[in-house]
Amino acid sequence: MAEESSTPRSIADDHLDRVAALDPMVATWMGVNQGDARQLDLSSDGFDARAALARRALAELDAAPSVPGAAEEEVCARLLRERLTAELAVHEAGDHLRQLRIIGSPVQWVREIFTYMPTETDEDWALVAGRMRNMAGALEGYRATLTEGIARGLLAAPRQAAAVADQYAAWTAADWFTGFVARGSDRLRPELDAAARQATAAVGEFGDWLRGSYLPAAEGSPDGVGRERYLRAARFCTGADLDLDEAYDWAWSEFHRMNAELRTEADRVLPGASPLEVVRYLDEHGHTVVGAEGIRVWLQELMDEAIEALDGRHFDIAPPVRRVESLIAPEGSAAAPYYSGPSLDFSRPGRTYLPTLGRKAFPTWQLVSIWYHEGVPGHHLQLAQWNLVADRLSRYQVSLGKVSATIEGWALYAERLMDDLGFLTEPARRFGFLDEQMLRTIRVIVDIGMHLGLAIPADSGFHPGERWTPALAAEFMAAYNGSPAEMRASEIDRYLGWPGQAIGYKLGERAWLRGREVARHRLGGAFDLKAWHMKALSQGSLGLDDLAGNLAAL
């Protein structure tokens, strides 16, 4: 039970510390417990232990005395209760027994954890070697968890198992673990190389098991998860009990609006051309950077320029927040660019990652808006600012309590903000921004549509009356978005394997925009956008049930 002096913020941070002690991925990501060489415990016992910590924190929250008038405590308590309840709903339904997807799941974390580890000293590299030796145990634990799912009739779709098997094959083909330790300590060279071989072998064996055992067992499991499981997953990803039919209808109205705007912008780029013709034109004749290192440097310069242009004018960017690194994503990553936040003490900076997908040349017409999303003023500015104010919120609110839709909503809002501020006036770059907005709109339509088997509206102009399938979703993306084919295929796998996550971009942006407009209307001439941004970025995580209202009151 909670002590007499416990407050929601202290309970939240105590819970964070317990999770970090249990889960080396959380600890390494946060930059704490650095002497730990454990891998993740992906056995059923490991998942059950994490659920037990959630129940303990909820019990402590129930027993804690109220703190009248302490708004910060109330916000933290509401977030903690919502996050723990959503987490337990997913666990108690057994969804962890069938969690196979190409991004954001345990099968990626066992490799991703190494990218968060310090690698400066021999002691650091010894821990890397130890964690690589423990890879086999982590994957054996997950094999047992998935086997329990098979026994209980809780299975991922064959598409997801095959995609993860392909992903693991890419890791082994690229010899990623050997490449990672290649820059390590010469004194530990034999130990590091042997540990890398062990990790590679473990990954290969797990991929073989997926193909040889899991895939046959999963035969017949549907791609879509249905309304009940979707609502549960969407609550975890958005922090809201959504009206899925309203969201689906709203996304269609956004689609028609975006399609008209894209056609107008396409005409500015290439008079008389359709959006898809402009995509082909820009890919072939637009500004292009050659070479992985060349595009990495170009994207770094883009972020550095954004920081210089925005700091002091539209945001106040503190010195620790000004540091962000552009990197090339490791082989076998999902196709979409992504971001990883800094450690709580900023010893590890925030990092953006670009998957090359085997390309040697990189058209930039889409990448400008994408890097405003991933870097500055998007993910990096928000998440690094959260770290900066963690001492006056709680460490939980800026780390483990993060809500995907609030984060992705801000990043999409950030793209639109850069357009509003005049950073995307060049027609090709603005067309890229609109194309990305269209992709996020399509995500809402096909994510909800595929999982719920919804009908395509009669006035859609695309297969009216038919029900969504993965094949129709891929065709829809190909008709209305400029992403390359390999990206579209990866995106469909992602949506089907991670129900409810992809809708958070547009629904989150909608909440950010609504909150800002209400605040602007309430304050009239006294509204200061820069001041509002800094308050909004310093309030920590919120679910979509609370976000717009809190933003409106700033």
Buried (B, 14 or more C-beta within 10 A) or exposed (E): EBEEEBBBBBBBBBBBBBBBBBBBBBBBBBBBBBEBBBBBBBBBEBBEBBBEBBEBBBEBBEEBEEBEEBEBBBBBBBBBBBBBEBBBBBBEBBBBBBBBBBBBBBBBBBBBBBBBBBBEEEEBBBBBBBBBBBBBBBBBBBBBBBBBBBEEEBBBBBBBBBBBBBBBBBBBEBBBBBEBBEEBBEEBEEBBBBBBBBBBBBBBBBBEBBBEBBBEBBEEBEBBBEBEBBBBBBBBBBBBEBEBEEBBEBBBEBBEEBBEBBBEBBBBBBEEBEBBEBBEBBBEEBBBBEBBEBBBEBBBEBBBEBBEBBBEEBBBBBEBBBEBBBBBBBBBBBBBBBBBBBBBEBEBBBBBBBBBBEBEEBBBBBBBBBBBBBBBBBBBBBBBBBBBBBEEBBBBBBBBBBBBBBBBBBBBBBBBBBBEBEBBEBBBBBBBBBBBBBBBBBBBBBBBBBBBEBBBBEEBEBBEEEBBBBEBBBBBBBEBBBBBEEBBBBBBBBBBBBBBBBBBBBBBBBBBBBBBEBBBEEEEEEBEBEEBBBBBBBBBBBBBBBBBEBBBEB
